[in-house]
Amino acid sequence: MDPLSNFQLKNFFNRYTPITREICDELVATIANGGTTNPTPLQGAQSYTVQVSDDNDGFIVQFRGPQNTLDFELLNAAQETYGGLVPSTCEHLAQFDLKVHPLRVYKMNDIPGDALLQVNSFLHQPENCHLLEHTVQDFARFCSRAWLNRPLLLPSFNKASIQNNYSSSLDRMMDLLPARFHPLLDTLQSQIPSLFADDYPMVLNHGDLLENNILVDRNTGKLTGIVDWRDAEVGPFAMQLCGLENILGIRKTTCMAFHPRHLELRQLFWKTLFHEMGDVSEEMKVVIQTARMVGIFLANEFDVGETSEEDQVMQLAVLESMTLGLSDIGLVIG
């Protein structure tokens, strides 16, 4: 397990003392009924996740705090939209065991594959570009499902409230970011209403498409699953296209280091996306590009008061790489 995961687990159990990792492991062993149990290699900040292996392909057991429970209305909408890429999840009766109260216990199917965070360096090796092409194409197909598979009943949402939140976030970033970002932010702010037009769909977006939530097969590059839907939310289509940057780039202290052939891979992404979506007008393509760029800014918004100066410098460099440094920015501000 990596140092960050160990750090987050320590904080997780400190919050819920006297519950310990050992107590949770004992409970998982009971649920496993003879299966092999191991903590997953990557752990989130708000949960403890254990993999159970048995003769039936195994499953996942996850412990979450009472403030970070899963919303099954959102999960059902996610499965209806994105199909088998979303793990099936249910609450487990083990959560009523007093030894783990007030934690909630969830059981979900174990989607195969490695987190992109674990294999990104491998996929970015020059000889493996053909594998990364598969990842890019599958991610485009994943994104297209939100356009094609719209649930009959989305979780409740308020368009005006979402639009106001987006505009307020861009205003805050205008105050925080250097002047070189301002022309793009001004343009995006003026285009926000187009994301909420009657002919532009509201869909369920993942909300946190970081490298640890995207699963791929390292042997083929194929996308196998998208996990951790805790932060999913209804919003304009294409807001989650910002996840493409985490596939094409690796975060460094001074920039987002993109694959040497990322421009070709971007073209492949757009070609695949629009092919899967079907007939899309040029005007609609511009709105989709706007949503993507707004999504990049919102996904990389940070609070100056809660972020160290060193982290701010890094985040600013990464954000600049993903916005001002991109060749296709002209589709937004042109």
Secondary structure, 3 states (H helix, E strand, C coil): CCHHHHHHHHHHHHHCCCCCHHHHHHHHHHHHCCCEEEECCCCCCCEEEEEEECCCCCEEEEEECCCCCCCHHHHHHHHHHHHHHCCCEEECHHHHCHHHCCCEEEEEECCCCEEHHHHHHHHCCHHHHHHHHHHHHHHHHHHHHHHHCCCCCCCCCCHHHHHHHHHHHHHHHHHHCCHHHHHHHHHHHHHHHHHHCCCCCEEEECCCCCHHHEEECCCCCCEEEECCCCCCEEEECCHHHHHHHHHHEEECCCCEEECCCHHHHHHHHHHHHHHHHCCCCHHHHHHHHHHHHHHHHHHCCCCHHHCCHHHHHHHHHHHHHHCCCCHHHHHHHC
